[in-house]
Amino acid sequence: MKKQVQGAFAYADAVFSGEVIEIRESSADKYNFIVKFKVAKSWKGESQPEITITTAKESAMCGFSFAVGQKYLVYAYGLKDALSTTNCSRTTLFGNNGDVKYLAKLERKKAGSN
């Protein structure tokens, strides 16, 4: 698992945990949802109190199925104002997630090298 987390972290433009506070249809694209998070912790990317990402509406289009009020660990891709995720990323419900332990190790390692 360590290699998968390491690879996903390296590839992602933002990695954070947070609670979904809003899901709405994209006004610019009928195939996507816009998902707004209240950020709890950010491991990569710009640290902000809220982050908005997009995902496809349908799982067949690689969309991730988010639910308002649930907490997730999100691996997002793209520019700061145009982040997105898919069901093929390591994005998952937060819960008891081994990724978080490894991300904490990465964070400590990075802090130790500064």
C-alpha positions in Angstrom: 0.0 0.0 0.0 2.9 2.4 0.8 3.9 2.5 -2.9 0.3 3.2 -4.1 -0.1 6.0 -1.6 3.3 7.4 -2.5 2.4 7.3 -6.2 -1.0 8.8 -5.7 0.4 11.6 -3.5 3.1 12.4 -6.1 0.6 12.5 -9.0 -2.1 14.5 -7.2 -2.1 18.3 -7.2 -4.0 18.5 -3.9 -4.5 16.0 -1.1 -6.9 16.9 1.7 -9.6 15.6 4.1 -12.8 17.4 4.5 -16.6 17.3 4.9 -18.8 17.8 1.9 -21.0 20.9 2.6 -22.6 21.3 -0.9 -23.1 19.3 -4.1 -24.6 21.0 -7.1 -24.8 20.5 -10.8 -22.3 22.4 -12.9 -23.9 25.3 -14.8 -21.1 25.1 -17.4 -21.2 21.3 -18.0 -24.2 19.1 -17.6 -22.0 16.0 -17.1 -20.4 17.2 -13.8 -21.1 17.9 -10.2 -19.4 20.6 -8.2 -18.6 19.5 -4.7 -17.6 22.0 -2.0 -15.6 20.8 1.1 -15.0 22.3 4.5 -11.3 21.3 4.7 -10.1 19.6 7.9 -6.5 18.8 6.9 -4.4 19.5 3.8 -1.3 17.5 3.0 -0.6 18.9 -0.5 -1.7 21.9 -2.4 -2.8 25.3 -1.2 -4.3 25.2 2.3 -7.7 26.8 2.3 -10.7 26.6 4.6 -12.9 25.4 1.7 -12.1 23.7 -1.5 -14.3 23.1 -4.5 -13.7 20.3 -7.0 -15.6 18.7 -9.9 -16.4 15.1 -10.6 -18.5 13.4 -13.3 -22.1 12.7 -12.4 -22.0 9.1 -13.4 -19.7 6.4 -12.1 -19.5 5.0 -15.7 -17.9 8.4 -16.6 -15.5 7.9 -13.6 -17.5 10.1 -11.3 -17.0 9.7 -7.5 -20.2 9.5 -5.5 -20.0 12.1 -2.7 -22.7 12.7 0.0 -23.3 15.9 1.9 -22.2 15.6 5.5 -19.7 12.8 4.9 -16.0 13.2 5.4 -13.6 12.1 2.7 -9.9 11.8 1.9 -9.5 13.5 -1.5 -6.8 13.2 -4.1 -7.5 16.0 -6.6 -6.0 16.9 -9.9 -5.7 20.1 -11.9 -5.1 23.7 -11.3 -6.0 25.4 -8.0 -9.3 26.8 -9.3 -10.2 23.7 -11.4 -9.5 20.7 -9.3 -11.3 17.4 -10.0 -11.3 13.8 -8.9 -12.5 10.4 -10.2 -13.5 7.1 -8.8 -10.2 5.7 -10.1 -8.2 7.9 -7.7 -7.5 7.0 -4.1 -10.3 9.3 -3.0 -12.4 7.5 -0.3 -14.5 8.0 2.8 -12.2 9.2 5.6 -13.0 6.6 8.3 -10.2 4.3 9.3 -7.9 4.9 6.4 -4.4 3.6 6.1 -3.5 6.4 3.7 -3.8 9.0 6.5 -1.2 7.2 8.6 1.2 7.2 5.6 0.4 10.9 4.8 1.3 11.8 8.4 4.6 10.0 8.0 5.3 11.9 4.7 4.5 15.1 6.5 6.9 14.4 9.4 9.6 13.4 7.0 9.1 16.6 5.1 9.2 18.7 8.3 12.4 16.9 9.4 14.2 17.8 6.2 13.5 21.5 6.6 
